[in-house]
Amino acid sequence: MTSTVTPAAASASAGADAPRRRRPRGTWLLLLAPVLAFDAVLFLTPLGKLVAASTHGDAYQRVLKDPLVSRSLLNTFEISALSTLATVVLGYLLAVVIWRRGPLARVILFALVLLPFWTGVLVKNFAWAVLLQDNGLVNTALQGLGITDAPVALLHNRFAVVVGMVHYLLPYAVFPIFAALAAIDDRLELAARSLGAGEASIFRRIILPLTVPGVSAAGLLVFIISTGFFITPVVLGGPGDMMIANQIDFYARQLTDFAGASALALLLTVIVSVFVAIYQRILRAGGEYEAG
Amino acid sequence: MSSLIASVPVFVFLVVPTLIVLPMAFTGSRYITFPPQQLSTEAVTGFFSDQAWMSALSASLQAAGVAVAIAVLLGGTAAVALHGRTFPGKAAITGLLLAPMIVPAVVLALAFYQFFISVGMVGTVLPIGLAHAVIAVPYAFLTVRASLAGLNPALVRSASSLGAGAFSVMRFVYLPVIRPGLIAGALFAFSVSIDETVIALFLQSPNATTLPVKMFTDIQYNLTPKIAVSSAMLVTVATLGLLVQVCFTIRRRSVARLLPLTAPEQTG
């Protein structure tokens, strides 16, 4: 197998030899046509209909004047920012610990991160609802340790939403931060140590600055995913924790105001797209950073 | 060393909620607490004899079947078509192929809801499966593309110069290389579909209620052992997926290989 060819070298040789290619020219277009047709009909058309629906009447003005909408936009921002902060801090800790281990321990620890990654949100939310209920494990432990006498309300509030979201989001933060750590040249640490640097200053002056692109990528990725949360606020939150996705659902399925729901959906898409664009810019800048 | 100790509670936080659903499925009481008071298989047998849960399970499997078949076929062919080829507009096409991963699920749910009503396709599992296929195609595309990264395009050219037709090139050059990518893509597509809730919630009907939709509805009223049984099944699927992924990782000797597969997705 020629598996040692790097993608860069492979595409370079493809470019150089392109005029001499003997493969039938149309084959690749035939291979590409089905997926393009599929996405045109089942992805672009529904989104196009959504855009069209949002322009009916004064949907945008109506939606933007609704105090419930501004409330859920504010909720979305607050909950997402809080969850992102907690996720990135905990994710950094996990990534560093995994990075410091040998190859076998790395695989095992990664498996621990990947198990919840593979598990659907409802399973996780259900588990948290059981753990955080009044007679749940957490409350029993708190009372057993003598921290409280009566059950603390841990469920159906913002705390539960953030716990559920951080649990869901953690793997998404661990991977980019780990990638940034793995890209660090070992010799830097060695050199710093030989010059008398302690653990703390190695971390503060070498590792932390070199992982900034990974951390920003992780933070943005997690924030992007946060803004679309729908299930967790319903299962773990209270009536005051409605996020923008729930508002869209409310407009569509309760009010049957599809123009309003579509306008809100487009608003959410635009917000997310802006963050995705910044995220991709950071990823690209991070790549140059590693190369240089 | 201190970071290792500090990370233990975080790992516990990460893993425990996933694992406790297994013992909870074998609880004897009607309402759920953890740890379970007495053990019994009542909930499990109850789950499998419950008409509503069984039809939800069947709806989920049908939708996943549609999503996996379409995702593997279309994602695979797209990756092969674009492999080792540079042309103007390639970035735009790749962007279009990956775009369903970025659009929030609730936005897609609303778009699909209005679209399928307008074309008169409601009340069956098929629209749910098709919608899941839309979000699963990018995963299959990415896994197959990742498996093609090691294939030298010169191999394809030499095969054709030796007289291999398009079919033989596909069968003898591409297929052996992309097989792991196809398997991983099928697994991702299955996992995406079996857990997807928001789109299935919008497209549900009495005849087409998937497992997560049934769970979502039930969780809001009662934490019953049947939800735990359903959760335990989904965790089993997740564990199988994880095992396959870890095997791939060990074989490739690189954790970094996992990274392209962990793109933005889903809604919590």
Contacts between the chains, C-beta under 8 A, distances in Angstrom:
chain1	res1	chain2	res2	distance
A	1	B	150	7.1
A	2	B	150	7.4
A	2	B	151	7.4
A	2	B	152	4.2
A	2	B	154	7.8
A	2	B	155	6.4
A	3	B	150	3.8
A	4	B	150	8.0
A	5	B	150	7.0
A	5	B	152	4.6
A	7	B	149	5.1
A	10	B	84	6.1
A	10	B	149	8.0
A	10	B	151	7.7
A	10	B	152	5.7
A	10	B	153	5.8
A	11	B	84	6.3
A	11	B	86	6.5
A	11	B	153	7.9
A	13	B	152	7.6
A	13	B	153	6.9
A	13	B	154	6.1
A	14	B	84	4.3
A	14	B	85	6.9
A	14	B	86	7.1
A	14	B	153	4.5
A	15	B	86	5.9
A	17	B	154	7.2
A	17	B	157	6.6
A	18	B	86	7.8
A	20	B	157	7.6
A	21	B	157	6.2
A	22	B	157	6.4
A	22	B	160	4.6
A	22	B	161	5.3
A	23	B	156	6.6
A	23	B	157	7.0
A	23	B	160	4.9
A	23	B	166	7.3
A	23	B	169	7.1
A	24	B	166	5.7
A	27	B	166	4.7
A	28	B	80	7.8
A	28	B	81	4.3
A	28	B	82	7.6
A	28	B	85	6.5
A	29	B	81	7.4
A	31	B	77	4.4
A	31	B	78	7.2
A	31	B	80	5.8
A	31	B	81	3.7
A	32	B	77	7.3
A	32	B	78	6.1
A	32	B	81	4.1
A	32	B	82	7.2
A	32	B	93	7.3
A	34	B	73	7.6
A	34	B	74	5.7
A	34	B	77	6.3
A	35	B	74	4.1
A	35	B	75	7.3
A	35	B	77	6.4
A	35	B	78	4.3
A	35	B	97	6.7
A	35	B	137	6.6
A	35	B	141	7.8
A	36	B	93	7.4
A	36	B	96	7.6
A	38	B	70	7.2
A	38	B	74	5.6
A	38	B	133	7.7
A	38	B	134	7.8
A	38	B	137	7.3
A	39	B	96	6.0
A	39	B	97	7.0
A	39	B	99	8.0
A	39	B	100	7.6
A	39	B	134	7.2
A	39	B	137	7.4
A	42	B	115	7.9
A	42	B	130	5.9
A	42	B	131	7.5
A	42	B	133	7.6
A	42	B	134	5.2
A	43	B	99	7.1
A	43	B	100	5.7
A	43	B	134	5.2
A	45	B	115	6.3
A	46	B	108	7.5
A	46	B	111	3.8
A	46	B	112	5.4
A	46	B	114	7.0
A	46	B	115	3.7
A	47	B	103	7.4
A	47	B	107	8.0
A	47	B	111	5.2
A	49	B	111	6.6
A	49	B	114	5.4
A	49	B	115	5.4
A	49	B	118	6.6
A	50	B	107	7.2
A	50	B	110	6.4
A	50	B	111	4.3
A	50	B	114	6.6
A	53	B	114	6.1
A	90	B	10	5.2
A	90	B	13	7.9
A	93	B	3	6.2
A	93	B	6	6.2
A	93	B	7	5.3
A	93	B	10	6.0
A	94	B	7	5.9
A	94	B	10	5.8
A	94	B	11	7.2
A	94	B	14	7.7
A	96	B	3	5.5
A	97	B	3	5.6
A	97	B	4	5.5
A	97	B	7	4.2
A	100	B	3	7.5
A	100	B	4	7.4
A	106	B	255	6.2
A	107	B	246	6.3
A	107	B	249	6.6
A	107	B	250	6.3
A	107	B	255	7.4
A	109	B	11	7.5
A	110	B	246	7.7
A	110	B	249	7.5
A	110	B	255	5.9
A	110	B	258	7.7
A	111	B	242	6.2
A	111	B	246	5.5
A	112	B	11	5.6
A	112	B	14	6.3
A	112	B	15	5.4
A	113	B	14	6.5
A	114	B	242	5.2
A	114	B	245	6.5
A	114	B	246	7.4
A	114	B	258	7.9
A	115	B	15	6.4
A	115	B	18	5.6
A	115	B	238	6.6
A	115	B	239	6.8
A	115	B	242	5.5
A	116	B	14	5.6
A	116	B	15	6.9
A	116	B	17	7.5
A	116	B	18	5.1
A	117	B	262	7.4
A	118	B	191	6.2
A	118	B	238	3.7
A	118	B	239	7.5
A	118	B	241	4.8
A	118	B	242	5.1
A	118	B	245	7.8
A	119	B	18	5.1
A	119	B	195	7.8
A	119	B	234	6.8
A	119	B	235	5.9
A	119	B	238	4.4
A	120	B	194	7.2
A	120	B	195	2.9
A	120	B	197	7.5
A	120	B	212	6.4
A	120	B	234	5.5
A	120	B	238	7.5
A	121	B	195	6.9
A	121	B	197	6.9
A	121	B	266	7.2
A	121	B	267	7.5
A	121	B	268	4.6
A	122	B	195	7.3
A	122	B	197	6.1
A	122	B	212	5.1
A	122	B	215	4.8
A	122	B	216	6.0
A	122	B	219	7.0
A	122	B	231	7.4
A	122	B	234	7.8
A	123	B	18	7.0
A	123	B	21	6.0
A	123	B	195	8.0
A	123	B	231	4.3
A	123	B	234	5.1
A	123	B	235	6.0
A	123	B	238	7.9
A	124	B	17	5.6
A	124	B	18	6.8
A	125	B	219	7.1
A	125	B	268	7.9
A	126	B	21	6.9
A	126	B	215	7.0
A	126	B	219	5.7
A	126	B	223	7.1
A	126	B	227	5.7
A	126	B	228	7.4
A	126	B	231	5.5
A	127	B	16	8.0
A	127	B	17	3.7
A	127	B	18	6.8
A	127	B	20	5.6
A	127	B	21	5.5
A	127	B	231	7.3
A	128	B	17	5.8
A	129	B	219	6.6
A	129	B	223	5.9
A	130	B	20	7.2
A	130	B	24	6.7
A	130	B	32	5.5
A	130	B	33	7.0
A	130	B	34	5.2
A	130	B	223	5.8
A	131	B	16	8.0
A	131	B	17	6.5
A	131	B	20	7.3
A	131	B	34	6.5
A	133	B	33	7.7
A	133	B	223	7.2
A	135	B	33	5.7
A	136	B	33	6.8
A	136	B	34	6.8
A	137	B	20	8.0
A	137	B	34	5.3
A	137	B	35	7.3
A	164	B	268	7.3
A	165	B	268	6.0
A	167	B	13	6.8
A	167	B	14	6.9
A	167	B	17	6.3
A	168	B	268	4.6
A	169	B	268	7.7
A	170	B	10	7.9
A	170	B	14	6.0
A	171	B	262	7.3
A	172	B	262	6.9
A	172	B	264	7.9
A	175	B	258	7.2
A	175	B	259	5.7
A	175	B	262	5.0
A	176	B	259	7.8
A	178	B	255	7.4
A	179	B	256	6.3
A	179	B	259	5.7
A	182	B	255	7.7
A	182	B	256	6.4
A	221	B	264	6.1
A	224	B	102	7.9
A	224	B	264	5.8
A	225	B	264	5.9
A	225	B	265	7.8
A	225	B	266	7.5
A	225	B	267	7.9
A	225	B	268	7.3
A	226	B	268	8.0
A	227	B	104	7.1
A	228	B	104	3.4
A	228	B	105	6.1
A	228	B	106	6.4
A	228	B	107	7.9
A	228	B	267	4.7
A	228	B	268	7.8
A	229	B	267	6.2
A	229	B	268	4.4
A	230	B	105	6.8
A	230	B	106	5.3
A	230	B	197	7.8
A	230	B	198	5.1
A	230	B	267	4.9
A	230	B	268	7.2
A	231	B	197	5.6
A	231	B	198	7.1
A	231	B	216	6.5
A	231	B	267	6.8
A	231	B	268	5.8
A	232	B	268	4.6
A	234	B	216	7.6
A	234	B	220	6.9
A	235	B	216	7.4
A	235	B	219	5.5
A	235	B	220	7.0
A	245	B	104	6.6
A	245	B	105	7.8
A	245	B	106	4.0
A	245	B	198	7.5
A	245	B	267	6.7
A	248	B	106	5.2
A	248	B	107	7.4
A	248	B	110	6.1
A	249	B	106	6.5
A	249	B	201	8.0
A	249	B	202	7.9
A	252	B	110	5.6
A	252	B	113	6.9
A	252	B	202	7.4
A	253	B	202	7.4
A	258	B	110	7.8
A	258	B	114	6.2
A	261	B	110	5.6
A	262	B	110	6.5
A	262	B	114	7.6
A	265	B	104	7.9
A	265	B	106	6.9
A	265	B	107	4.3
A	265	B	110	5.1
A	265	B	111	7.4
A	266	B	107	7.8
A	268	B	104	5.8
A	268	B	106	7.4
A	268	B	107	6.1
A	269	B	103	6.2
A	269	B	104	6.8
A	269	B	107	5.3
A	272	B	102	6.9
A	272	B	103	7.7
A	272	B	104	5.9
A	273	B	102	7.4
A	276	B	102	5.5
A	276	B	264	7.5
